[in-house]
């Protein structure tokens, strides 16, 4: 009878060890998953901050380009108006001396007609 008690005791010990090992693996996996989730949750605000910084840098760059283009457009409009005034004066001088100036290009005629 002592023999069978010893066999049952050893079998019980083996089963307990197997259940303990399985539980330890499951606990290890759960801990690993929890650690990974915590790392992702902690990294999210940092990623958002990095995204915001990148967006702000892009926005500032684009604002600079837009300002530069506006300044260039103003300058070109001023230049075109100055040329238009100058050509108008030259045309008036030619006519006052009895010289008929050549017809303006179609684009100029269209602008004079529509304002666009």
C-alpha positions as YAML, in Angstrom:
chain: A
units: angstrom
residues:
- id: 1
  name: UNK
  ca: [0.00, 0.00, 0.00]
- id: 2
  name: UNK
  ca: [2.85, 2.41, 0.68]
- id: 3
  name: UNK
  ca: [3.99, 1.76, -2.85]
- id: 4
  name: UNK
  ca: [0.67, 2.90, -4.31]
- id: 5
  name: UNK
  ca: [0.60, 6.00, -2.14]
- id: 6
  name: UNK
  ca: [4.07, 6.86, -3.34]
- id: 7
  name: UNK
  ca: [3.02, 6.32, -7.00]
- id: 8
  name: UNK
  ca: [-0.10, 8.46, -6.52]
- id: 9
  name: UNK
  ca: [1.98, 11.11, -4.76]
- id: 10
  name: UNK
  ca: [4.47, 11.20, -7.63]
- id: 11
  name: UNK
  ca: [1.66, 11.33, -10.21]
- id: 12
  name: UNK
  ca: [0.04, 14.15, -8.27]
- id: 13
  name: UNK
  ca: [3.34, 16.01, -8.13]
- id: 14
  name: UNK
  ca: [3.86, 15.62, -11.88]
- id: 15
  name: UNK
  ca: [0.31, 16.83, -12.60]
- id: 16
  name: UNK
  ca: [0.73, 19.77, -10.23]
- id: 17
  name: UNK
  ca: [4.03, 20.67, -11.89]
- id: 18
  name: UNK
  ca: [2.40, 20.46, -15.36]
- id: 19
  name: UNK
  ca: [-0.48, 22.73, -14.28]
- id: 20
  name: UNK
  ca: [1.97, 25.13, -12.61]
- id: 21
  name: UNK
  ca: [4.10, 25.27, -15.77]
- id: 22
  name: UNK
  ca: [1.04, 25.93, -17.93]
- id: 23
  name: UNK
  ca: [-0.18, 28.62, -15.56]
- id: 24
  name: UNK
  ca: [3.28, 30.19, -15.51]
- id: 25
  name: UNK
  ca: [3.39, 30.31, -19.33]
- id: 26
  name: UNK
  ca: [-0.07, 31.87, -19.42]
- id: 27
  name: UNK
  ca: [0.89, 34.42, -16.78]
- id: 28
  name: UNK
  ca: [4.11, 35.20, -18.68]
- id: 29
  name: UNK
  ca: [2.17, 35.68, -21.91]
- id: 30
  name: UNK
  ca: [-0.37, 37.93, -20.14]
- id: 31
  name: UNK
  ca: [2.44, 39.97, -18.60]
- id: 32
  name: UNK
  ca: [4.13, 40.31, -21.98]
- id: 33
  name: UNK
  ca: [0.89, 41.44, -23.62]
- id: 34
  name: UNK
  ca: [0.24, 43.92, -20.83]
- id: 35
  name: UNK
  ca: [3.79, 45.31, -21.10]
- id: 36
  name: UNK
  ca: [3.42, 45.68, -24.88]
- id: 37
  name: UNK
  ca: [0.06, 47.43, -24.49]
- id: 38
  name: UNK
  ca: [1.49, 49.77, -21.86]
- id: 39
  name: UNK
  ca: [4.44, 50.60, -24.13]
- id: 40
  name: UNK
  ca: [2.09, 51.37, -27.02]
- id: 41
  name: UNK
  ca: [-0.14, 53.50, -24.80]
- id: 42
  name: UNK
  ca: [2.88, 55.38, -23.50]
- id: 43
  name: UNK
  ca: [4.30, 55.89, -27.01]
- id: 44
  name: UNK
  ca: [1.01, 57.25, -28.41]
- id: 45
  name: UNK
  ca: [1.28, 60.76, -26.86]
- id: 46
  name: UNK
  ca: [4.92, 60.95, -27.98]
- id: 47
  name: UNK
  ca: [3.91, 59.97, -31.52]
- id: 48
  name: UNK
  ca: [1.12, 62.55, -31.51]
- id: 49
  name: UNK
  ca: [3.57, 65.21, -30.35]
- id: 50
  name: UNK
  ca: [6.00, 64.24, -33.11]
- id: 51
  name: UNK
  ca: [3.19, 64.33, -35.68]
- id: 52
  name: UNK
  ca: [2.09, 67.76, -34.43]
- id: 53
  name: UNK
  ca: [5.65, 69.10, -34.62]
- id: 54
  name: UNK
  ca: [6.02, 67.79, -38.18]
- id: 55
  name: UNK
  ca: [2.66, 69.29, -39.17]
- id: 56
  name: UNK
  ca: [3.61, 72.66, -37.68]
- id: 57
  name: UNK
  ca: [6.94, 72.65, -39.53]
- id: 58
  name: UNK
  ca: [5.18, 71.86, -42.81]
- id: 59
  name: UNK
  ca: [2.57, 74.55, -42.13]
- id: 60
  name: UNK
  ca: [5.22, 77.20, -41.39]
- id: 61
  name: UNK
  ca: [7.07, 76.26, -44.56]
- id: 62
  name: UNK
  ca: [3.88, 76.50, -46.62]
- id: 63
  name: UNK
  ca: [2.95, 79.85, -45.00]
- id: 64
  name: UNK
  ca: [6.38, 81.17, -45.97]
- id: 65
  name: UNK
  ca: [5.93, 80.01, -49.55]
- id: 66
  name: UNK
  ca: [2.42, 81.52, -49.73]
- id: 67
  name: UNK
  ca: [3.70, 84.86, -48.40]
- id: 68
  name: UNK
  ca: [6.55, 84.79, -50.94]
- id: 69
  name: UNK
  ca: [4.13, 84.05, -53.79]
- id: 70
  name: UNK
  ca: [1.79, 86.86, -52.70]
- id: 71
  name: UNK
  ca: [4.68, 89.33, -52.62]
- id: 72
  name: UNK
  ca: [5.82, 88.17, -56.06]
- id: 73
  name: UNK
  ca: [2.27, 88.48, -57.43]
- id: 74
  name: UNK
  ca: [1.96, 92.04, -56.05]
- id: 75
  name: UNK
  ca: [5.29, 92.93, -57.63]
- id: 76
  name: UNK
  ca: [4.32, 91.48, -61.01]
- id: 77
  name: UNK
  ca: [0.94, 93.27, -60.97]
- id: 78
  name: UNK
  ca: [2.71, 96.54, -60.23]
- id: 79
  name: UNK
  ca: [5.16, 95.90, -63.08]
- id: 80
  name: UNK
  ca: [2.36, 95.12, -65.54]
- id: 81
  name: UNK
  ca: [0.49, 98.30, -64.54]
- id: 82
  name: UNK
  ca: [3.68, 100.34, -65.02]
- id: 83
  name: UNK
  ca: [4.24, 98.82, -68.47]
- id: 84
  name: UNK
  ca: [0.61, 99.47, -69.39]
- id: 85
  name: UNK
  ca: [0.92, 103.11, -68.38]
- id: 86
  name: UNK
  ca: [4.24, 103.45, -70.26]
- id: 87
  name: UNK
  ca: [2.83, 101.89, -73.45]
- id: 88
  name: UNK
  ca: [-0.21, 104.14, -73.19]
- id: 89
  name: UNK
  ca: [2.05, 107.21, -73.01]
- id: 90
  name: UNK
  ca: [4.13, 106.01, -75.98]
- id: 91
  name: UNK
  ca: [0.97, 105.32, -77.99]
- id: 92
  name: UNK
  ca: [-0.31, 108.82, -77.22]
- id: 93
  name: UNK
  ca: [3.03, 110.33, -78.34]
- id: 94
  name: UNK
  ca: [2.97, 108.36, -81.59]
- id: 95
  name: UNK
  ca: [-0.55, 109.53, -82.37]
- id: 96
  name: UNK
  ca: [0.32, 113.15, -81.53]
- id: 97
  name: UNK
  ca: [3.05, 112.92, -84.19]
- id: 98
  name: UNK
  ca: [0.71, 111.40, -86.76]
- id: 99
  name: UNK
  ca: [1.96, 107.82, -86.42]
- id: 100
  name: UNK
  ca: [-0.61, 105.08, -85.99]
- id: 101
  name: UNK
  ca: [0.75, 102.45, -83.52]
- id: 102
  name: UNK
  ca: [0.40, 98.75, -84.31]
- id: 103
  name: UNK
  ca: [-2.65, 96.92, -82.99]
- id: 104
  name: UNK
  ca: [-2.17, 95.40, -79.55]
- id: 105
  name: UNK
  ca: [-1.97, 91.61, -79.14]
- id: 106
  name: UNK
  ca: [-5.24, 89.70, -78.74]
- id: 107
  name: UNK
  ca: [-4.60, 89.09, -75.05]
- id: 108
  name: UNK
  ca: [-4.31, 92.85, -74.41]
- id: 109
  name: UNK
  ca: [-7.50, 93.52, -76.38]
- id: 110
  name: UNK
  ca: [-9.29, 90.84, -74.38]
- id: 111
  name: UNK
  ca: [-8.06, 92.35, -71.11]
- id: 112
  name: UNK
  ca: [-9.15, 95.83, -72.16]
- id: 113
  name: UNK
  ca: [-12.57, 94.45, -73.10]
- id: 114
  name: UNK
  ca: [-13.21, 92.19, -70.07]
- id: 115
  name: UNK
  ca: [-10.84, 93.42, -67.36]
- id: 116
  name: UNK
  ca: [-9.60, 89.86, -66.82]
...
